[in-house]
């Protein structure tokens, strides 16, 4: 019942506020830090929020360090502002995901809960669960108001038989002048260097098509574009803007 009320609230808000423009909300901005964290993008949750929201067909930007589209810069009411709040709990971690309009009114809200103990794992599961509800709502919104874009596709790597030689089951990628090899392990991926001798990064599934990207130098979020390229987004401590790495499928 609660989800239905939230869904109704969002759709009514879209209907009422969008009468003069069928494309009332086109953008979502994500802060680089939430109030319950002690540093920007702590536990990767801000960049993960951004990447998860990209699956909704809204155009998503960080609110700092990233150039906004001209029309959004001129009219903030074309966009929604994402926020995440931590809700107290003894045995579970709960995060509340919110979207607010330019007047500060909350027009969408959902929660995600996790029983995992490490904060990073718990926060990621909470975000995934909370934003999954919004992905359903937003699909109805875009079906009514905005032409859908071609969804990104994951890479088809069949690793059911681990006895297959590495080079036959791995896909080759390039970033700059460096070559990498990607293999699939159940729902996750491993990115290798050195002809498969060294693990460069692990990609753990956060939601459909979205992954947590962990390497010795980068903690971020990743997804595959329509061409099968691996896109990694992260916040570097010495830079304000979102950084992007593109591993091009060969």
C-alpha positions as CSV (number, residue, x, y, z in Angstrom):
1,X,0.0,0.0,0.0
2,X,2.8,2.4,0.9
3,X,4.5,1.9,-2.5
4,X,1.2,2.5,-4.2
5,X,0.8,5.8,-2.4
6,X,4.3,6.9,-3.3
7,X,3.7,5.9,-6.9
8,X,0.5,7.8,-7.0
9,X,2.2,10.9,-5.4
10,X,4.9,10.9,-8.0
11,X,2.5,10.5,-10.9
12,X,0.2,13.1,-9.6
13,X,3.1,15.5,-9.2
14,X,4.2,14.9,-12.7
15,X,0.7,15.3,-14.1
16,X,0.0,18.5,-12.2
17,X,3.3,20.2,-12.6
18,X,3.9,19.0,-16.1
19,X,0.7,20.3,-17.7
20,X,2.5,23.2,-19.4
21,X,5.4,21.0,-20.4
22,X,5.2,17.2,-20.9
23,X,8.9,16.9,-20.2
24,X,8.7,18.6,-16.8
25,X,11.5,16.6,-15.2
26,X,14.4,15.6,-17.4
27,X,17.3,15.6,-15.0
28,X,18.4,14.4,-11.6
29,X,21.3,15.9,-9.6
30,X,23.2,13.8,-7.0
31,X,25.3,15.5,-4.2
32,X,28.9,14.5,-3.8
33,X,28.3,13.8,-0.1
34,X,25.3,12.8,2.0
35,X,24.8,14.3,5.5
36,X,25.2,11.0,7.3
37,X,28.7,10.4,5.8
38,X,32.0,12.0,6.9
39,X,33.6,12.6,3.4
40,X,32.6,12.9,-0.2
41,X,31.5,9.7,-1.9
42,X,32.3,7.7,1.2
43,X,31.7,4.0,0.6
44,X,31.2,4.9,-3.1
45,X,27.5,5.5,-2.4
46,X,27.2,8.9,-4.2
47,X,28.7,7.7,-7.5
48,X,26.7,4.4,-7.1
49,X,23.5,6.5,-6.7
50,X,24.3,8.3,-9.9
51,X,25.0,5.1,-11.9
52,X,21.9,3.4,-10.5
53,X,19.7,6.4,-11.5
54,X,21.1,6.3,-15.0
55,X,19.0,3.2,-15.5
56,X,15.9,5.3,-15.1
57,X,16.4,7.2,-18.4
58,X,16.7,10.5,-16.6
59,X,19.9,12.5,-17.3
60,X,21.9,12.3,-14.1
61,X,24.7,14.7,-13.0
62,X,26.7,15.3,-9.8
63,X,25.7,18.7,-8.3
64,X,29.4,19.7,-8.0
65,X,32.3,19.5,-10.3
66,X,30.3,18.6,-13.4
67,X,28.9,21.0,-16.0
68,X,25.1,21.0,-16.1
69,X,23.1,21.3,-19.3
70,X,22.3,25.0,-20.1
71,X,18.6,24.6,-19.7
72,X,19.0,23.0,-16.3
73,X,21.5,25.7,-15.2
74,X,18.9,28.3,-16.2
75,X,15.9,26.5,-14.8
76,X,16.5,24.3,-11.8
77,X,12.8,23.3,-11.8
78,X,13.6,21.0,-14.8
79,X,15.4,18.7,-12.4
80,X,15.0,16.7,-9.3
81,X,17.5,16.6,-6.4
82,X,18.5,13.2,-5.0
83,X,19.0,12.7,-1.3
84,X,19.8,9.7,0.9
85,X,19.1,9.6,4.7
86,X,20.2,7.0,7.1
87,X,17.4,5.6,9.3
88,X,18.2,4.2,12.7
89,X,18.0,0.5,13.4
90,X,19.4,-2.1,15.8
91,X,19.9,-5.1,13.7
92,X,19.5,-3.7,10.2
93,X,20.7,-0.8,8.1
94,X,18.1,1.3,6.4
95,X,18.6,4.1,3.9
96,X,15.8,6.4,2.7
97,X,16.1,7.6,-0.9
98,X,14.4,10.9,-1.7
99,X,13.8,13.1,-4.8
100,X,13.0,16.7,-4.2
101,X,11.8,19.4,-6.6
102,X,13.2,22.9,-6.9
103,X,11.0,24.1,-4.1
104,X,12.4,21.5,-1.7
105,X,9.3,19.4,-1.6
106,X,9.8,15.6,-1.5
107,X,7.8,14.1,-4.4
108,X,9.3,10.6,-4.2
109,X,10.5,8.5,-1.3
110,X,11.4,4.8,-0.9
111,X,13.5,2.8,1.6
112,X,16.0,0.0,1.3
113,X,17.1,-2.3,4.1
114,X,20.1,-4.6,4.6
115,X,21.3,-7.0,7.3
116,X,24.9,-7.1,6.0
117,X,27.5,-6.0,8.6
118,X,30.2,-4.1,6.6
119,X,28.9,-0.6,6.1
120,X,29.9,-0.5,2.4
121,X,28.1,-3.7,1.6
122,X,25.0,-2.7,3.6
123,X,24.8,0.7,2.0
124,X,25.1,-0.7,-1.5
125,X,22.3,-3.2,-0.9
126,X,20.1,-0.6,0.7
127,X,20.6,1.8,-2.3
128,X,20.0,-1.0,-4.8
129,X,16.7,-1.9,-3.1
130,X,15.5,1.6,-2.7
131,X,16.3,2.8,-6.2
132,X,14.9,-0.4,-7.8
133,X,11.4,0.8,-6.7
134,X,12.0,4.2,-8.4
135,X,13.2,2.4,-11.6
136,X,9.7,0.9,-11.9
137,X,8.0,4.2,-11.3
138,X,10.2,6.1,-13.7
139,X,9.6,3.6,-16.5
140,X,5.9,4.5,-16.3
141,X,6.8,8.2,-16.3
142,X,8.9,7.9,-19.4
143,X,6.4,5.8,-21.2
144,X,3.9,8.6,-20.7
145,X,6.1,11.6,-21.2
146,X,9.5,11.0,-22.6
147,X,10.7,8.7,-25.5
148,X,12.8,5.9,-24.1
149,X,16.4,5.7,-25.0
150,X,18.0,2.4,-26.1
151,X,19.0,0.6,-22.9
152,X,22.6,-0.3,-22.3
153,X,23.4,-4.0,-22.6
154,X,25.6,-6.2,-20.5
155,X,28.4,-8.1,-22.1
156,X,27.6,-11.7,-23.0
157,X,30.5,-13.7,-21.6
158,X,29.7,-17.4,-21.1
159,X,31.9,-18.8,-18.3
160,X,29.9,-21.8,-17.4
161,X,32.8,-24.1,-18.2
162,X,35.8,-22.9,-16.2
163,X,38.0,-25.5,-18.0
164,X,37.9,-23.5,-21.1
165,X,41.3,-21.8,-21.7
166,X,41.4,-18.3,-20.3
167,X,41.9,-16.5,-23.7
168,X,38.9,-18.3,-25.1
169,X,36.5,-17.3,-22.4
170,X,37.8,-13.8,-21.7
171,X,36.9,-10.7,-23.7
172,X,39.6,-8.1,-24.6
173,X,39.3,-4.5,-23.6
174,X,41.6,-1.5,-24.0
175,X,42.0,1.7,-21.9
176,X,44.5,4.0,-23.5
177,X,47.4,1.9,-24.6
178,X,46.8,-0.8,-22.0
179,X,45.1,-4.1,-22.6
180,X,42.8,-5.9,-20.2
181,X,40.8,-9.1,-20.2
182,X,37.3,-9.5,-18.7
183,X,35.8,-12.8,-17.5
184,X,32.4,-13.4,-15.9
185,X,32.1,-15.3,-12.6
186,X,28.4,-16.0,-11.9
187,X,26.8,-12.5,-11.8
188,X,30.1,-10.7,-11.3
189,X,33.1,-9.9,-13.5
190,X,36.9,-9.9,-13.0
191,X,39.2,-7.5,-15.0
192,X,42.7,-8.8,-15.5
193,X,46.0,-7.5,-16.6
194,X,49.2,-9.2,-17.8
195,X,47.5,-11.8,-20.0
196,X,45.3,-12.9,-17.1
197,X,48.1,-13.3,-14.6
198,X,47.1,-10.3,-12.4
199,X,43.6,-9.2,-11.2
200,X,43.2,-5.4,-11.9
201,X,39.7,-5.0,-10.6
202,X,36.6,-6.9,-9.4
203,X,33.1,-5.9,-10.5
204,X,30.3,-7.0,-8.1
205,X,26.8,-6.7,-9.3
206,X,24.8,-3.9,-7.5
207,X,21.7,-4.1,-9.7
208,X,20.8,-5.1,-13.2
209,X,23.5,-3.7,-15.4
210,X,25.3,-1.9,-12.6
211,X,28.4,-3.0,-10.7
212,X,30.6,-1.9,-7.9
213,X,34.1,-1.5,-9.3
214,X,37.0,-2.1,-6.9
215,X,40.7,-2.0,-7.7
216,X,43.9,-1.0,-5.8
217,X,43.5,2.6,-7.0
218,X,39.9,3.1,-7.9
219,X,36.6,2.6,-6.0
220,X,33.7,3.5,-8.2
221,X,30.6,2.2,-10.1
222,X,30.6,0.6,-13.5
223,X,28.2,-0.3,-16.3
224,X,28.3,-1.4,-19.9
225,X,27.1,0.9,-22.7
226,X,25.2,-0.2,-25.8
227,X,28.5,-1.1,-27.6
228,X,29.7,-3.3,-24.8
229,X,32.3,-0.9,-23.6
230,X,32.9,-0.9,-19.8
231,X,32.3,2.6,-18.3
232,X,33.7,3.3,-14.8
233,X,32.8,6.4,-12.9
234,X,34.5,7.5,-9.6
235,X,35.4,10.5,-7.5
236,X,39.1,11.1,-7.0
237,X,40.1,12.6,-3.7
238,X,42.2,15.3,-5.4
239,X,39.6,16.2,-7.9
240,X,36.1,17.6,-7.5
241,X,34.5,16.3,-10.8
242,X,33.4,12.8,-11.5
243,X,36.2,10.9,-13.3
244,X,35.4,8.4,-16.1
245,X,37.4,5.5,-17.5
246,X,36.3,3.8,-20.7
247,X,37.5,0.3,-21.3
248,X,36.8,-0.2,-25.0
249,X,35.6,-3.6,-26.1
250,X,37.9,-5.0,-28.9
